[in-house]
Amino acid sequence: MLTITNLSKGFPGVKALAGVQFQVQAGEIHALVGENGAGKSTLTKVIAGVYQPDEGQIEFDGEIVHWTSPAAAKVAGIHVIYQEFVLFPHLSVAENIFIGHERRGALGLLDHRKTRQDAVELLKRLGVEIDPDARVAELSVADQQMVEIAKALVHKVKLLILDEPTAVIAGKEVNLLFGRLRALKKEGVAIIYISHRLEEIFDLCDRVTVFKDGQFVTSRPVSEVNRERLVSFMVGRDMSELFPTKAVAGTDRPVVLKATNVSVVDRVKNANLELRGGEVTALAGMVGAGRTELALALFGGLPMTSGEISIGGNTHRKMVPALAISEGIGLLTEDRKGQGLAMLMDVAANISASDLASVSRSGLLDHGREHEIAISEIEAYHIACRGPQGPVLTMSGGNQQKVLVARWARTSRKVIIMDEPTRGVDVGAKAEIYRIMRGLADKGLAVLMISSETSEVIGLADRVVVMREGVITGELTGDQINEQRIIELATQKQAA
């Protein structure tokens, strides 16, 4: 369906793609993987007609093509679903599906009945039950994604490209997406699947192509590689090197935070948890287990309905973020863009956001001091940016995450909570974040990590606390930390 030969694309000072090869067959789900900066997004935009290549050839559906615009590529049957959906929240599902291709009557007027009928047919083809009259703003993220796919079907899609499609969904929603993609595959649609979640590659894809630094590395059937080999292709080193050495087992470390019988209405039930300085503790469990809610309760982001939190000799039956920060607790939220970073502000402002007192004089912001602190943190955490005044909006996910780590490491004297700290970042950036987390623990902090990646939990955590339906079902240390035990505890039913 698509064959790319010796394709190159450059920007001022940057060679984004250098003589790359890429091929995807009709009726194939083909993974495209690589670290941030590997060239995946640039290739996607070239295929979709957003960028024009400097060199090379694109053959699509048996013909040599030269797209002059995204509209031309879309008419030919190419559709891209980006991480940020291109939907109009206040329009209906049906109106969004046919935006730009409205159904009209004999007089050229909008035919709302026809629009609705055709939307029903497309949604039925996808096997999803979504009200065509519902406003998109009222839909779940998973259903919004299905609306995006339905938009592709309007154009008789031949090639569907998905960029990090599971970054905002989980659990059953992922399974639903995979089911729809497999159905499209059976219809002969070629699918390019871009994801940092390697387990999805092995679950869903037929072939995988690896890019590194704008160059083609390898392309082979998924059945011929394992996770370790794929990682080595992507980052140029073995997977065993990704995780730093764990803390020495058996050492009696001080308890810096103790949660006793903490409950959050309908979400967490009588949780007891101890966090020790110098350790990385992971909260594991299925989606909806209550991990994030427990973490938010510790930080004061959700109110406790019962229980108490003891830290530094002080016991609190009520916690709020300002009190948590004053007690030396920091929180990196799961949604770094929506709840963590001030996306329209620069690196310096984001780093100092949790401790404005340190960059203020007589109630006024001291930009010089803020600048000095930012320079120090940029160097300490190897943050790739344009400097303290560089916008976080244009940075990679891994570097955005390191900005948040720098912010909270400054004020977290006892506990730092990291909710999905490597979500949406590439393998190389993950390794850096792992080293940072271990470094914080080595300095005496208690690191509480929430992760949905079992390999991450096993590779990094000194202690694993497993939850199911708001209840802590067990705690694992040392050799007990393995996938089987984690899954057993995550699916363990509670006594009535």
N, C-alpha and C positions, 0 to 999 in steps of 0.2 A: 504493500500500500504506500509506504514512504521509504525512499532511499536517499540519504544525504551523503555526498562525496566531497572530501577535501574542503569542507566549509570553514571559513574564517570570518571573524567579526571583531573589529577593534573600536575603541573609543579613545579620546585623547589621553595618552599615557598608559593605556590598559589594552592588552590583547585578551579579550574575553573568550574567544574561541580561536584555535589554531589548527587548521587542517583536520577537523574532526570527521569521523565516519559515524553513521547511525542508520539503522534500518528497523522497521517494524512491519510485520505482516498483518493482513486482514485476519480478523478472528484471533488476535493475540493480545494478551495483556503484557506489556513490556515495561519493566521497571527502569527508570533512569535515576541513578544515585550518584552521590559525591558530596564532598563538603561544601559549605557556603563558599562561593567564589569559584566553584568548579566549572561553571558555565551552563548549568541546567536551565536557569531562567532565561539566559540570553538565547539559548537554542530554542526554547519554547516560543519566545517572541519572534524569532526568525521564521519558524514554522508557521506561526499565526499571522505573519505579515506585518507585525509591529515594527520590526527592524528589517533592513535590507542587508544581505550578506555582502562582504567585501570581495570574497572569492568563493568558489565552489559551486556545486550543483545540487538542486533539489528536484527529485522526481516523485510525483504524487499521482497515484492511481494510473500509472503507465505513461504519464506525460511529464516532460520537463517544464517546470513552472517558475514564474517570477512574480510573486505577490507584490502588488503595489500598495495594499492596504489590508487591515484586518477584515474589512467587509468582503474583499475578494476571496480571501482564504475561507471565510465562513460560507460563502456561496458555494464554494467548491466542496464543502463538507467537513471543514476543520473547525472544531469547537474547543475552547479552553475554559476550564473551570478553575479560577484562581482561588487562593486562600480567602481573599476578601470578595464575597459574592457581589455580582453586579445586578442587584435587584432594587426595585422601587417599593419600599416598605408599606406605603399607604395605598398602593394599587392592589387589586385582587390577584390571586394565583393565576387565573386565566389571562388577565391583562398582562402580567409579567411574562408569561410563557410566549405570548405573541407580540411583545413589544417590538416595534419596527416592522412587523409582518402582520398587521392587524387584519382581521377578517372583515370584509366590507360587502355591502349589498349592491344591488344593481345601480343605485344612484351614488355610489361611492361613500355612503354613510357607514359608520361602524355597525357591524352586525353582532350585537352582544350575545344573541342566542347561539349563533354559529361559533363564536369565540369560546363560549362555555362548552358546547358539544365537543369541539375539537380538543379542548383541554382535557375533558373527561377521557377521551380516547387515548391521549398521550399518557396520562397518569395511569390508566388501566394497563397500557403496554408495559409500563415500569413496574406494575404490580403493587402500587401504593395507593392508599386511601386518603386522599387529601381533598378537602372541599374546594372546588375551583372558585367559589365566591369568597373564600376567606381572605382577609388582608394578610399579606406576607409578613407584616410586623407581628402578627399573632401566632406565627408558626414556630415550631422548634427549629433549631439549627439544622438538624437532620432533614426535616421536611423542606427547609429552604434549599438545601443541597439537591434534593430531588427535583425541585422546581428548576434549578439550574440545568440539571440533566435533561429535563423535559424541554427546555429551551433549545438544547442541542438537537433533539429529535425533530424539531420543527424544520430544521435545515437538512434533514436526511443525512445525519452525521455519518461520516466514513472514518474519521479519526477524532477520538476524544482524548483530550489531555487534561489530567487532574493534578494540580499542584498542592501537595500536602492536604489531601481531602479529609484526613482524620484528625487534623490538628485541633478541631473544635467539637468533635464528637467522640463517643466511646461506647464500649459494651455492645448492646443490642443494635444501636444505631450503626456501628461499624459493620456488623454482620448483615444488616439490611443493605447497606451500600455495596458490600461485596457481592451479595446476591444479585443486585441489579446490574453490576458490572459484568458478572459471569453470564447473565442473560443477554446483554448486549454483545458480548464476545461470541455467543452462539449464533447471533444474527449476522456475524461477519464484521462487526465494528472493530477497528484497530484501536487499542487503548494504550496510551503512554501514562504510566503511573509514577509520580515523583513523591518520595516519602523518605523521611529520616528514620522511620520506625522499621527497622530491618526485619522484624518478625512478620510484618505484613507482606514483605516481598516474597518470603517463603510460603506464606499461606495463600497468596492470590496470584502471583505472576508466573508467566511461562519462561520469559527470558529476562536478563538483567544486563544493562550496559553501565559501565562506570566511567565517569569523567573525573579528572583531577587537574586543577590549574588550567582549565580551558582546553585540555587535551583529552583525546580518547585513550582509555587505558585498556579496557577489555569488554567483550560482549560474549555471553555464553548462556546456555540453559540454566535456569535456577537449580535444577536437579544436580548440576555438576559442581556447585559451590556450597559451602557451609557459611555460617555467620562469621567465623574467625577468618576464613579466606576472603570473604567479601570486605570485611573491615580492613584487612591488610592491603587490598587493592585501593581502597578509598583514601587511607591515611598513610600508607607506606610503612606501617609497622604492625606487629601482631596485636591481636585483641588483648592478650594477657598484659600488655603494657598500658592499657587504658586506665586500669584501676590502681591507685596507689596502695602501698602496704597498709594493712589494717592495724589498729591499735593492738598492743601486746595483750593477749588473753590472760585473764585471771587477776589483772591488776585491780585493786580496790580503789575506785575513783569516787570522788565526792558527789553526792546527789545535790544538784543545783536547783532543780525544780521538781516538786512533787504535787501531782494532781490526785485528789481523793474524791471518789464518788461523784465525778463531774458529769452532769447531764445537760443536754441541750434539747429542748422540747422536740419530740418526734425524730430526733437525729442521733443523739448520743445518750447512752444509758449507763449511768454509774461507772464511768471509766476511771480506772486507777493506773497512773503512769508515773514512772520516775525517769528523769533525764539526768545523766551524769556528765560532768565536765570531762573533756578529752575523748568522748565517744560520739560516733555517728549512729543515731537510732533511726530506724526506718519504720514508718507506719505503712503497712501493706494491707491489701484487701481488694475486693472487687469494687467497681464503680458503684457509688451509693452506700458504701460501707460505713460512712461517717468520719472518714479520715480528715478531710478538709474542715468539717464542722468542729471536730475536736481541736484541731490546730487553731482555728479562729477563736474558739472559746478560751484557749490559753492566752491568746493575744488580746482578748477583749472585743474581737470583731463580731462575735455572737454572744448573747447573754446566757449565762449559766442559769438553769432553773433549780439546780441544787449542786452541792459539792463545794470544794475549796481548793485554792492553789497556794502552795507555799513556795517562796523563793527568797533566798538570802535572809532567812530568819523571819520573814514577814508572811503572814497568812491572810489571804483575801477570799472573801465569799462573793465579791463582785469585782470583775476586771473590765477595764476599758483600755483602749489603745494607749492613751497618754500615760496611764499608770504602768502599763506593761513596758513601755519604752523607758520610763524612769527606773524601772526595776532591772533594766538591762536585757529586755527581750526584743528581738527583731523578727519581722515576718516578710518573706518574699512570697507574694501571692501567686497563685496558679496563673492568673491572667495578667501578665506583665504589662500588656498594652492598655487594657481597660482599667485595671486597678492598681498597677504598680508604678509605671512611668508617667511623667507629664510629657506626652509625646511632642508637644509643640515647643518645649523648652530645651535648653542646651544641656550638655553633659554635666557642667559644673552645677547648675541649678538642681539637677536630678540627684547628684551625689550628696549635696548638702541638705536635701529636703527634710530629712528626719531629725536634723539637729541645727536648726536655724540660729540658735543661740550662739553656736561656735563661730558663726560668720556674721555676727551683728555687733554693732557698737552703738550704745545709747538708743537702741530700738531701730537703728537703720542698718540695712544690709551692707556689709563690707565686701564689695565685689572683688577687691584685691585679695582678701583672705580666702574667699570662695574659690578664686582662680588658683591660688597656691595649693589648696587642698586637692582640687581636681587634678592638677598636674601630678601630684604625689600619688593619688589613687590610680590614675591612668597608667603610670609606670609600674606600680605595685601589682596591678591585675592584668597588665598587658592588654589594655583595652585599645582596639584599633578604631580610631576616630580622627576627626579633623582637629582635635584639641579641645580644651575646656569649653570653647564657644561653639563646638560642632553640634548640630542637631541630632538628637537620639533617633528621630523619625527615620533617617536614612541609613542607620546602622544595621548590621546583621543581627539576627536573633541572639546569637551567642554573645556578642558584644553588648547588646542591650541588657542581657541577663547579668553580665559582669558589672555593669553600671549599678544595678540593683544590689548586687553582692557588696560592692564597694560602699554603697550608702549604708546598708544595715550592719556591715562589719565594723563601722565606725562607732555605732551606738550600742551594739549587742555585746554587753560585758559578760553575760552569763549564758544566754540561750539564743540561737538563731534558728528560726523555722523556715524551711525551704519547701514550698509546695510545687511539685513537678518542676524542679530546677533546670532540667534539660529538655523540657518539651519544646519541640520546634527548632532545635539547634542541631548542627551536624555533628558527626562522630568526633572530629578533631576538637571542636569547641566543648563537647561533653567531657573529653579527657582533661581539658584545662579546668573546667568547673569541678570535676572530681578532685583534682589536686588542690584547688582552692578550699573545698569543703574539708578535706583532710587536714590542710594547713590550719584552718580555723579550729578544728578539734585539737590539734597538737598544741595550740596556744592556750588550751584549757576551756574553750567554749563547749557547751553541749549543742550538738547539731541534730535537729529533728528534721528528717527528710520524708516527704511523701512522694512516692513514685509508683506509677502503674507498670513500669518495666521491671519484670522479675529479675532479669540479668543485672540490672542496676542495683537492685536491693541486695542481691547475693554478693555482687562484686565489691560493694562499698560499705555496707552496714556492719557495725560491730554487734548490734542488737536489733532484732526485728520484732515489732509488736504488731500482731495481726488483728484486724477487725472484721466483723460481719454484722450487718444490719444494726449498726450503732453500738455493738457490744465488742469488747476486747476478748478474743477467744484464746489467746496464748501469746507467749513470748519465747523467742528463739535466740540462742547465742552459739558462737563457735561452729562446730561441725553440724549442729542442728539446722543451720541456715542453708536450706536447699529448696529447690522448686517444689518437690513433693510435699514437704512439711508445710510450706507456705500455703499451697493450694488446699491442703487438708483443713488447715485452720480457717482459711478464707471461706470455705464452703461448709464448715461445721455448723450443724443445727444446734440451737440452744434448747436446754431443757425447759419444759413448760412451767 
